[in-house]
């Protein structure tokens, strides 16, 4: 073996290793070129299909909720916070002192005026009536005797058998006994009245509350708690307050007739009852700058209860045939409120508008939109001027249930920055 043989054997091995790495690199380059070519072809095909209105067009359209600008009557409400009060409430108390023999009513019972509620032991009062009647009868007998004496004395005076002084004394006695009998009559009547007070009757139609005293207790006319409170719930009253600035509107509206008042639950979503305004207080509370107002509700279903807090709405005016949209249509930008109007080609344009009052999820449009135009109700945060949209059937219901109202109910013009839909990502119009 020659000395060069080891070196010559390592050369073919290195050559083979270099060839393998070169093949891997070539394969990697070809793979990348193929992937890039496929991506470029697919992209161009998708663009061509979208331009031609092909099946991939929907992938570039923004889904939105569509609505229609409508005309409807828009009421003007004045909102307040009120407290329900019983139309009449009476604390039934004993009018005489005595032992409460029995309680007739059941707590929570509906009673009529004159119904028996409780009874005090009448025996002491019956005895007093008998004593008064006996005294009256005794004095009446004396009066009859004195009158008979006076008739006899009159004949004796004419025959000069009886002196004039004795005759005058007898006449005075008759007058005295006549007054005594009248006094006895009054005393007897008084004892009968006291006996009648042992039967405690309901003074009004209403519902009894919780019993304040049990049978067997001694009751007195001066007891502060009484026996029970009877409250009239049908009809019922609601007392609420409004700012003094509203007084002019209220008095002007009262001249046109009765004003409707609505009582709503705490969430301002459900109308519990409808009534009419009855009284505007004759003075303004100078400490709060408010005026107290009272309304009457029939409350036939007992939805209102004394002591309950309710939100109230006083209807002072209704604007006929106003142009309105759901409040979610209104967007806000640096140049003021605007709306996305949907064109015939399903593209949207941002149009400046001027809004008026907002009520029950509806906003009045004073300018910028006309009845019948199609607008975007929801989904504006993805839109720009000229965006393509995909819509479903338009919302055309005349009630606020067509688009769920968002935000609190108010009767003021929409304030700057109040979008009505809580969407802070609206695109400002480029006007």
ROBARO-332230 format. One line per field, with one value per residue (C-alpha): x negated, y negated, z. Coordinates in Angstrom, 2 decimals, m for minus. Layout:
N
u: [X; ...]
v: [Y; ...]
w: [Z; ...]
This chain:
431
u: [0.00; m1.32; m1.36; 1.20; 3.99; 5.75; 5.97; 7.33; 10.12; 11.54; 12.09; 15.06; 16.82; 16.67; 17.88; 20.97; 21.88; 21.72; 23.98; 26.66; 26.80; 27.15; 30.11; 31.90; 31.43; 32.78; 35.84; 36.53; 36.30; 38.63; 41.15; 41.21; 41.59; 44.54; 46.31; 45.84; 47.17; 50.26; 50.98; 50.65; 53.02; 55.63; 55.48; 55.99; 58.86; 60.60; 60.14; 61.55; 64.52; 65.28; 65.03; 67.37; 69.90; 69.09; 69.75; 66.98; 68.48; 70.20; 66.82; 66.19; 69.63; 70.17; 73.30; 75.49; 79.01; 81.17; 83.92; 86.31; 86.81; 90.46; 93.09; 94.93; 96.47; 93.78; 95.05; 93.42; 93.16; 91.94; 90.23; 90.31; 89.98; 93.08; 94.48; 97.75; 100.21; 103.56; 106.42; 107.75; 106.14; 107.83; 106.42; 109.41; 109.36; 111.66; 113.85; 114.71; 112.74; 113.48; 112.51; 112.05; 114.41; 113.84; 112.11; 114.29; 112.10; 109.30; 105.98; 105.87; 109.64; 111.58; 114.21; 117.00; 117.92; 120.07; 118.75; 118.17; 114.46; 114.39; 116.60; 116.00; 117.83; 121.19; 122.57; 121.32; 122.73; 126.07; 126.37; 125.59; 128.33; 130.84; 129.85; 130.24; 133.59; 134.78; 133.77; 135.51; 138.70; 138.63; 138.28; 140.90; 143.36; 142.59; 143.16; 146.59; 147.58; 146.36; 148.32; 151.50; 150.91; 150.46; 153.84; 155.58; 153.78; 154.90; 158.58; 157.81; 156.08; 159.11; 161.33; 158.76; 158.28; 154.56; 152.15; 150.48; 147.05; 147.83; 149.14; 145.91; 143.85; 145.76; 145.27; 141.51; 141.44; 143.02; 140.40; 137.62; 138.83; 139.25; 135.56; 134.62; 136.44; 134.63; 131.33; 132.25; 133.08; 129.66; 127.94; 129.85; 128.91; 125.28; 125.23; 126.83; 124.10; 121.46; 123.13; 122.99; 119.26; 118.75; 119.33; 116.26; 117.18; 115.09; 115.32; 114.38; 114.21; 110.74; 108.41; 107.47; 103.84; 102.11; 104.07; 102.56; 104.35; 105.81; 109.12; 109.06; 107.02; 108.27; 108.58; 108.90; 109.91; 106.43; 104.50; 102.14; 101.72; 105.40; 106.85; 106.13; 105.44; 107.93; 106.51; 108.46; 106.56; 109.15; 108.56; 105.07; 102.81; 99.24; 97.41; 94.31; 92.15; 91.05; 88.65; 90.22; 89.19; 91.84; 94.68; 95.39; 95.69; 98.00; 100.36; 100.53; 101.31; 103.98; 105.92; 106.47; 107.97; 107.01; 103.35; 102.29; 99.79; 98.03; 96.52; 93.57; 91.47; 87.95; 86.42; 88.58; 89.69; 93.16; 96.12; 97.77; 100.77; 102.21; 104.01; 104.81; 103.28; 105.50; 103.55; 100.56; 99.42; 100.05; 96.42; 92.91; 90.48; 87.79; 85.20; 85.35; 86.80; 89.53; 93.31; 95.40; 97.95; 100.67; 102.27; 105.14; 105.05; 108.03; 105.72; 108.32; 105.62; 103.78; 100.49; 99.78; 99.36; 99.05; 95.42; 94.19; 91.64; 92.45; 91.11; 93.71; 94.25; 96.56; 97.73; 97.91; 97.84; 97.72; 95.91; 97.82; 96.16; 92.55; 89.64; 87.99; 85.35; 84.21; 81.65; 79.02; 79.00; 77.42; 73.62; 71.31; 68.24; 66.14; 68.61; 71.68; 74.28; 74.55; 76.14; 75.15; 77.65; 77.92; 78.07; 79.73; 76.39; 75.94; 73.23; 73.43; 72.84; 72.31; 74.83; 74.89; 78.18; 79.75; 81.61; 84.39; 85.97; 85.26; 88.14; 88.64; 85.82; 86.77; 84.93; 86.56; 84.78; 85.12; 83.03; 80.80; 83.12; 86.50; 89.20; 88.65; 84.87; 82.93; 80.36; 78.00; 79.37; 76.56; 73.06; 71.75; 68.40; 67.02; 68.33; 66.70; 68.04; 68.68; 68.56; 70.54; 73.11; 75.25; 78.63; 81.60; 85.25; 85.58; 86.96; 90.27; 92.18; 93.79; 92.95; 89.68; 89.62; 88.38; 84.97; 84.31; 83.87; 80.48; 79.83; 82.17; 85.46; 85.37; 87.31; 84.40; 82.60; 79.79; 76.69; 73.33; 71.51; 74.74; 74.82; 77.79; 76.17; 73.16; 70.82; 67.59; 65.93; 68.06; 66.27; 66.57; 68.06; 65.68; 67.91]
v: [0.00; m3.43; m6.37; m8.39; m5.86; m7.28; m10.81; m9.61; m7.62; m10.70; m12.80; m10.86; m10.95; m14.76; m15.11; m13.00; m15.06; m18.35; m16.97; m15.97; m19.48; m21.02; m18.82; m19.80; m23.49; m23.11; m21.26; m23.96; m26.75; m24.96; m24.39; m28.07; m29.11; m26.73; m27.98; m31.59; m30.95; m29.17; m32.01; m34.64; m32.78; m32.28; m35.94; m37.12; m34.71; m35.92; m39.57; m38.87; m37.02; m39.86; m42.44; m40.43; m39.85; m36.20; m33.81; m35.32; m38.80; m38.27; m37.90; m41.63; m42.89; m44.04; m42.59; m45.26; m45.68; m47.84; m50.25; m52.63; m56.29; m56.59; m59.10; m58.63; m60.59; m61.46; m62.15; m64.68; m63.35; m65.02; m62.43; m62.38; m60.14; m59.60; m57.81; m55.93; m57.06; m55.65; m57.74; m57.81; m56.32; m56.23; m55.03; m53.44; m54.24; m53.55; m56.52; m55.23; m53.41; m49.78; m46.17; m45.09; m42.13; m40.92; m41.77; m40.98; m41.84; m39.78; m41.44; m42.43; m42.18; m44.37; m46.26; m48.68; m51.84; m50.84; m47.29; m46.14; m45.89; m45.36; m45.59; m46.96; m45.45; m47.33; m46.35; m49.43; m51.70; m49.89; m50.47; m54.15; m54.40; m52.83; m55.25; m58.25; m57.05; m56.48; m59.97; m61.39; m59.51; m60.74; m64.37; m64.00; m62.76; m65.75; m68.05; m66.57; m67.01; m70.61; m71.40; m69.98; m72.11; m75.17; m74.58; m74.31; m77.37; m79.40; m78.91; m79.68; m82.92; m84.02; m83.43; m85.17; m82.07; m81.77; m84.65; m85.83; m85.11; m81.44; m81.19; m82.69; m80.30; m77.35; m78.65; m78.95; m75.39; m74.15; m75.96; m74.59; m71.01; m71.46; m72.42; m69.50; m67.05; m68.45; m68.06; m64.48; m63.84; m65.10; m62.98; m59.91; m60.62; m61.01; m57.64; m56.04; m57.58; m56.20; m52.81; m53.08; m53.76; m50.28; m49.02; m50.14; m50.53; m51.10; m54.79; m54.18; m51.53; m50.03; m47.33; m46.66; m46.55; m44.71; m44.57; m46.84; m45.44; m42.07; m41.19; m41.29; m44.48; m47.69; m50.39; m54.13; m57.01; m58.53; m55.51; m56.71; m53.42; m52.73; m49.34; m49.13; m51.34; m51.17; m52.35; m53.05; m51.47; m51.89; m54.54; m55.40; m58.46; m59.08; m62.21; m63.17; m66.23; m68.05; m70.98; m74.39; m75.09; m72.57; m74.47; m76.64; m73.58; m71.86; m74.79; m75.34; m71.67; m71.65; m74.25; m71.68; m69.01; m66.19; m65.14; m61.50; m60.28; m56.93; m55.01; m52.79; m50.24; m50.96; m49.92; m52.36; m49.49; m48.43; m50.79; m49.66; m51.98; m54.98; m57.80; m61.49; m64.56; m65.97; m68.59; m70.85; m72.21; m75.89; m76.65; m75.70; m74.19; m76.87; m74.47; m72.01; m74.14; m71.56; m71.51; m68.67; m67.06; m64.54; m62.04; m59.61; m56.00; m53.62; m50.75; m48.08; m45.39; m46.66; m47.11; m50.16; m49.93; m52.66; m53.55; m52.18; m54.24; m54.59; m56.46; m58.79; m60.28; m63.22; m63.57; m67.28; m67.22; m64.91; m65.97; m64.60; m62.96; m63.49; m62.02; m59.49; m56.78; m54.35; m55.98; m53.43; m55.00; m58.20; m58.27; m61.02; m62.55; m65.72; m67.53; m66.43; m63.69; m61.64; m58.48; m55.80; m55.87; m52.75; m53.41; m51.39; m49.72; m48.55; m51.10; m53.40; m57.12; m59.17; m61.99; m64.82; m65.14; m67.34; m65.61; m66.75; m65.01; m61.40; m59.38; m55.66; m54.54; m56.93; m60.05; m62.91; m63.98; m67.69; m67.64; m65.37; m62.37; m61.90; m59.35; m56.08; m56.21; m53.13; m53.54; m51.34; m50.51; m48.31; m47.33; m50.84; m50.30; m48.51; m50.99; m53.77; m56.08; m53.93; m50.57; m47.70; m46.21; m43.12; m43.61; m41.57; m42.67; m46.31; m47.13; m48.90; m48.33; m51.42; m50.52; m50.64; m46.85; m46.95; m47.99; m47.52; m50.98; m51.46; m54.07; m55.83; m57.33; m61.11; m63.97; m66.25; m66.85; m64.39; m65.76; m65.93; m62.65; m60.68; m58.07; m56.25; m52.85; m52.98; m52.56; m54.49; m53.19; m55.06; m56.47; m60.23; m61.52; m63.19; m66.06]
w: [0.00; m0.91; 1.53; m0.51; m0.28; 2.88; 1.45; m1.88; m0.15; 1.75; m1.37; m2.84; 0.59; 0.85; m2.71; m2.01; 1.11; m0.82; m3.55; m0.98; 0.56; m2.86; m3.70; m0.45; m1.19; m4.72; m3.47; m0.82; m3.40; m5.79; m2.97; m2.01; m5.63; m6.07; m2.92; m3.93; m7.40; m5.98; m3.53; m6.27; m8.59; m5.85; m4.84; m8.38; m8.90; m5.71; m6.74; m10.18; m8.73; m6.29; m9.10; m11.30; m8.48; m8.25; m5.34; m3.15; m3.15; 0.23; 1.89; 1.28; 2.38; 5.98; 7.64; 9.26; 10.64; 8.41; 9.46; 7.73; 8.59; 9.64; 10.65; 13.92; 16.77; 19.31; 22.84; 25.16; 28.71; 31.86; 34.05; 37.83; 40.86; 42.97; 45.98; 46.03; 48.71; 49.77; 48.42; 51.99; 55.10; 58.51; 61.81; 63.54; 67.27; 70.18; 71.12; 74.60; 77.27; 77.88; 77.43; 73.81; 73.77; 70.19; 66.92; 63.92; 60.92; 59.36; 58.59; 54.93; 54.56; 52.13; 54.10; 53.30; 55.16; 58.16; 58.48; 62.05; 62.89; 66.67; 69.73; 73.24; 76.20; 76.12; 79.56; 81.50; 78.81; 78.72; 82.48; 82.02; 79.40; 81.77; 84.54; 82.28; 81.00; 84.60; 85.65; 82.59; 83.40; 87.01; 86.02; 83.30; 85.94; 88.14; 85.20; 84.48; 88.12; 88.16; 85.00; 86.56; 89.70; 87.49; 85.80; 89.20; 90.56; 87.57; 88.58; 92.24; 91.29; 89.25; 92.32; 94.50; 96.62; 95.74; 95.79; 92.64; 94.13; 94.69; 91.14; 89.73; 91.85; 90.38; 86.86; 87.49; 88.78; 85.54; 83.50; 85.70; 85.36; 81.60; 81.36; 83.60; 81.35; 78.31; 80.12; 81.04; 77.39; 76.34; 78.99; 77.84; 74.22; 75.23; 76.96; 73.87; 71.73; 74.09; 73.83; 70.03; 70.21; 71.64; 68.09; 66.14; 62.44; 59.33; 58.32; 54.63; 51.95; 51.92; 53.10; 56.70; 57.73; 60.56; 63.82; 66.46; 69.53; 70.43; 72.05; 75.85; 76.11; 77.67; 75.02; 75.51; 73.31; 73.63; 72.35; 69.59; 67.72; 67.37; 66.52; 62.77; 59.75; 56.88; 53.53; 50.36; 47.45; 44.69; 43.50; 44.71; 44.53; 43.42; 44.57; 42.58; 41.97; 38.83; 38.34; 38.63; 35.02; 33.93; 35.56; 32.51; 30.26; 32.73; 33.19; 29.43; 28.85; 31.59; 29.64; 26.89; 29.16; 31.49; 31.42; 31.46; 34.03; 33.75; 36.65; 35.65; 37.48; 38.72; 35.38; 33.38; 31.14; 32.29; 32.65; 35.88; 35.66; 33.86; 35.62; 35.40; 36.97; 39.72; 41.68; 41.16; 44.53; 45.12; 45.96; 44.88; 47.36; 47.52; 48.97; 46.06; 43.27; 42.61; 42.64; 44.07; 41.77; 42.60; 40.22; 40.64; 39.41; 39.39; 40.44; 39.75; 39.58; 42.68; 40.81; 42.98; 46.75; 49.40; 50.12; 46.77; 44.82; 41.11; 38.13; 36.68; 33.24; 32.68; 29.08; 28.25; 24.45; 21.42; 18.27; 15.33; 12.30; 13.41; 11.42; 13.74; 13.76; 16.46; 18.71; 17.64; 14.17; 15.48; 15.46; 16.71; 15.19; 15.41; 13.14; 15.07; 14.69; 11.51; 10.18; 7.68; 4.81; 2.64; m1.09; m3.84; m4.64; m1.02; m0.30; 2.70; 2.87; 6.02; 6.20; 8.74; 10.64; 13.28; 16.09; 18.37; 21.35; 22.30; 23.74; 24.36; 22.08; 19.25; 18.16; 16.30; 13.11; 12.42; 9.22; 7.20; 6.71; 5.06; 5.63; 3.80; 3.58; 4.66; 7.41; 9.39; 12.82; 14.11; 12.98; 12.26; 13.95; 10.87; 8.31; 6.35; 3.71; 0.61; 2.39; 0.90; 3.28; 3.45; 5.13; 6.18; 6.05; 7.20; 10.64; 10.04; 13.30; 14.73; 18.31; 20.21; 20.29; 16.64; 17.94; 21.62; 23.14; 24.75; 27.40; 29.75; 28.65; 28.36; 26.85; 26.05; 22.77; 22.20; 23.87; 22.19; 22.54; 23.18; 20.43; 21.81; 21.17; 23.46; 20.50; 20.95; 17.80; 15.26; 12.23; 11.98; 8.73; 6.34; 5.25]
